């Protein structure tokens, strides 16, 4: 009706009529039913009704929102990742123990040749770890990692229980893959071997930084655990009967004094750190903090106090990061400096550290060559740490002076040097034993310490090794063992000190640092000889001095021992060289040889109430005649090298980052090799 009227009225008009249909009718005619198809058609119709400008604006807004969404998602992801990492770091920080932990315990393959029975000494209940392939040398890692463990061994039964708990704890750690760090030192290398500027006043502090590539802690070997037990037994005797004194007398349950400075305790500090003996280390640290006083009227030997006290304090500072030890090192270093006030700059042998005076021995004005040329590593490092150049200048002058002296024989030096004239004395006698041995060792080690830049040191070392080959090497009968004898006024003597057994390790260290390959060959032959100095003796322990047979005689061994030479002082030199040889070759026989030596120390030198003793007669197993003295180097060197020998971990005192002084105290190499 309305439509017809509109048509009659005039021109056509567009009117719209709204018609509402019921649900049933709508469905019946295909009307709107809110289905997805209907909604899509409806939205599309709406979109088509928009102008081009409107559609462009909407598309732009959608694109903008999409970009913002992507950016927001990325930012939120980074934020969540940061929060997660922080949470993990917090958990790791809670796990990290800012105290002592065992320095990278390593898995040792099961013994292959040695008899693992312990004979006459107490048995340990040990679990045999799995046998992994030998770890080859790789890129060095300056950060020493040291998971430590609490061990409270007070009785023999406690020892066995603790050993079992250690192995179980190691297994749990490996399963949980916990990250454990230690307070190691990152050494900033100097670019020069010149003494540091005296303007440097701030003491250098080792920083505790986790290694980039953390390795899983692995269980230590049963042989290392046996070393820990031996150390604890020795330490028990020292603590019970000689605490704070120089040396233990285990049989009489007393002590002896040399300097009155707690030599055994200081010598053993870094050993306890490396072995992971937290409780013992903390007790010793308290003694150093409260009772170690150098302001006393006492004469000390420059050489012995440098390698044992100064070296021990510097090493412990580097391993622990504890400035207490550096402060004590500065104190003793300054008190030793009067020894260098001589006409020749060759230092006196003795210093009164309370009065600040120095003098030669009472019976002579000579010092031994080893004494004056085996203090350099320690004083040079003290200069580097303190910024005070006087320490390094004093010892460098000594080396430069000795370098220019006449009286050498193809690089071999006499045993004595006069502090007034600065000249060698007792010419014509050449040995690598007592009074000269560590001169040759420190030539190489100073060169390595300083970044292989001091060519005079290397020249003197290389010339000396050639002199050894030319004048001192001979072969014994019947096994044709290569040994190092002595030369006295042109006459060869087939005498070899146990001290000379440092040489295989030093030769191997030189070869590892790029010197001639034949040095390693010589090291391999000499370490066999040093081992035979033990193996051919009734107790399996080497005497202080041996004489080799140069001519085959029926019923005679290669090694002959004179009555005055048959004592054993628990010396470290052979074990030291075994450590170097195993570290550089991976040959298990060196571990087996060291294991035999440890067993024999336990059989013939162990004192039931605590401690180990030197013995007078290595040829009498039924009565080795104990001497009632435990030298400080048994804890400072022998057991330390034994523990390192039984490790497969090259980062347990990495030899590309640390150099051992002649008392087995590791000091940092200034420039990485």
JOFENMO-V809911 format. One record per pair of residues at least 24 apart in sequence whose ideal C-beta (glycine too) atoms are under 6 Angstrom apart, sorted by sequence separation. I is the first residue (numbers start at 0). J is the second residue. If there is no record, write none. Layout:
# JOFENMO-V809911
I,J + I,J
This chain:
# JOFENMO-V809911
439,463 + 639,663 + 106,131 + 182,207 + 346,371 + 237,263 + 345,371 + 371,397 + 540,567 + 635,662 + 636,663 + 635,663 + 180,209 + 500,529 + 146,179 + 121,155 + 301,335 + 124,159 + 178,213 + 288,323 + 123,159 + 145,181 + 125,162 + 144,181 + 179,216 + 293,330 + 301,338 + 259,297 + 293,331 + 123,162 + 124,163 + 176,215 + 258,297 + 126,166 + 143,183 + 102,143 + 103,144 + 142,183 + 258,299 + 266,307 + 293,334 + 173,215 + 102,145 + 243,286 + 265,308 + 268,311 + 481,524 + 101,145 + 141,185 + 172,216 + 230,274 + 368,412 + 497,541 + 529,573 + 569,613 + 597,641 + 100,145 + 101,146 + 234,279 + 262,307 + 266,311 + 269,314 + 301,346 + 568,613 + 100,146 + 101,147 + 265,311 + 269,315 + 272,318 + 368,414 + 482,528 + 497,543 + 100,147 + 101,148 + 227,274 + 243,290 + 268,315 + 301,348 + 367,414 + 481,528 + 567,614 + 99,147 + 367,415 + 368,416 + 480,528 + 496,544 + 169,218 + 269,318 + 301,350 + 332,381 + 566,615 + 365,415 + 366,416 + 495,545 + 526,576 + 567,617 + 298,349 + 299,350 + 480,531 + 565,616 + 593,644 + 166,218 + 344,396 + 365,417 + 366,418 + 410,462 + 431,483 + 494,546 + 565,617 + 298,351 + 299,352 + 364,417 + 402,455 + 410,463 + 493,546 + 565,618 + 339,393 + 364,418 + 493,547 + 526,580 + 364,419 + 411,466 + 430,485 + 329,385 + 410,466 + 493,549 + 296,353 + 409,466 + 429,486 + 295,353 + 332,390 + 293,352 + 294,353 + 359,418 + 365,424 + 428,487 + 540,599 + 409,469 + 539,599 + 427,488 + 440,501 + 569,630 + 162,224 + 436,498 + 443,505 + 530,592 + 568,630 + 578,640 + 433,496 + 574,637 + 581,644 + 373,437 + 432,496 + 569,633 + 369,434 + 433,498 + 440,505 + 447,512 + 482,547 + 538,603 + 571,636 + 575,640 + 578,643 + 369,435 + 372,438 + 375,441 + 432,498 + 443,509 + 571,637 + 574,640 + 578,644 + 310,377 + 313,380 + 367,434 + 368,435 + 369,436 + 432,499 + 574,641 + 577,644 + 142,210 + 302,370 + 309,377 + 369,437 + 373,441 + 376,444 + 431,499 + 569,637 + 305,374 + 369,438 + 372,441 + 571,640 + 140,210 + 146,216 + 158,228 + 368,438 + 375,445 + 345,416 + 347,418 + 501,572 + 504,575 + 508,579 + 305,377 + 376,448 + 475,547 + 476,548 + 500,572 + 504,576 + 507,579 + 511,583 + 345,418 + 475,548 + 497,570 + 500,573 + 503,576 + 507,580 + 476,550 + 477,551 + 498,572 + 476,551 + 497,572 + 504,579 + 542,617 + 345,421 + 500,576 + 507,583 + 341,418 + 342,419 + 480,557 + 540,617 + 343,421 + 152,231 + 478,557 + 538,617 + 100,181 + 536,617 + 537,618 + 475,557 + 538,620 + 94,177 + 537,620 + 95,180 + 538,623 + 91,178 + 128,218 + 128,220 + 125,221 + 125,224 + 123,225 + 123,228 + 106,217 + 106,218 + 205,317 + 107,220 + 104,219 + 107,222 + 205,320 + 148,275 + 147,275 + 149,277 + 147,277 + 184,317 + 182,319 + 182,320 + 512,672 + 102,273 + 101,275 + 99,277 + 98,277 + 99,280 + 203,384 + 195,382 + 199,386 + 194,382 + 195,383 + 195,386 + 197,388 + 194,388 + 194,391 + 194,392 + 448,658 + 447,658 + 444,658 + 450,669 + 448,668 + 449,669 + 450,670 + 440,661 + 437,661 + 192,449 + 192,452 + 192,453 + 376,660 + 380,666 + 373,661 + 376,666 + 310,660 + 314,664 + 314,665 + 310,662 + 311,664 + 306,660 + 310,664 + 306,661 + 307,662 + 306,662 + 249,606 + 249,610 + 247,610 + 249,612 + 270,634 + 266,631 + 267,634 + 263,631 + 267,635 + 274,642 + 262,631 + 266,635 + 270,639 + 239,609 + 222,594 + 236,609 + 235,609 + 236,610 + 250,625 + 251,627 + 233,610 + 250,627 + 233,611 + 248,627 + 248,628 + 249,629 + 247,629 + 269,664 + 233,634 + 230,638 + 226,638 + 226,641 + 226,642 + 223,642 + 223,645 + 222,645 + 220,645 + 133,585 + 111,587 + 113,591 + 112,591 + 189,669 + 113,594 + 120,601 + 186,667 + 188,669 + 113,595 + 120,602 + 188,670 + 119,602 + 118,602 + 120,605 + 140,650 + 134,647 + 136,649 + 139,653 + 141,656 + 139,655 + 139,656 + 107,645 + 107,647 + 105,646 + 105,647 + 105,648 + 103,648 + 103,650 + 103,651 + 102,651
